[in-house]
Amino acid sequence: MARNEVRPPIRLRSTAGTGFTYVTRKNRRNDPDRLTLAKYDPIIRRHVAFREDR
């Protein structure tokens, strides 16, 4: 199965400084800039902003 360059895997790193990451995919055509999502950080046990790490 070929890799899809339009939807590459990206790493979301916690902005709380814990180093916890999520791995997901995004559509580069719809979201060309860095993605920021509010997700759960189990290290500090609360929801924080996760920013795309390149």
N, C-alpha and C positions, 0 to 999 in steps of 0.2 A: 504494500500500500504506500502510495507516494505521500511525501510531506506536503502539508498545505501551507504555503508561504503567506496566504492572506490571513490565516488564523494561527499565528505562532503561539507556542506556549510561553507564558510570562510568569515571573515570580513576584508575588506581592509580599513585601516586607513590612512588619509592624513599625509604626511611627513611635511606639512607646519605648523603643530601644531594647526590647527583649531578644531580638534576633529571630523571632518566630516568623515563619513564612508559609504562604499558601501558594500552590501552583495551579494556574488556570490558563485558559486560552482567551484571546480577544480578537476582534475583527479590526485589522489595521485600516481598512477603508473607512469604517464608521468612527473609529476612535484613534486618530493618528497620534495624539498627545498622550502623556502618561496617565494611567488609570489610577483612580483613588476610590477605594470601597471601604465601608464600615463593616468590619467583621470581628469575630470573637477571638480574643487572644487568651488562650488557656493558661499562660504563665502568670498573668496578672488578674485573670478571671473577670474580664470585662470587655466590652466592645470598644475598639479603637479604630482609627483610620489606618488602612493598609495602602501603601503606595507602590506603584510598579517600580521594580528594581531592574536596571539594565546592566 
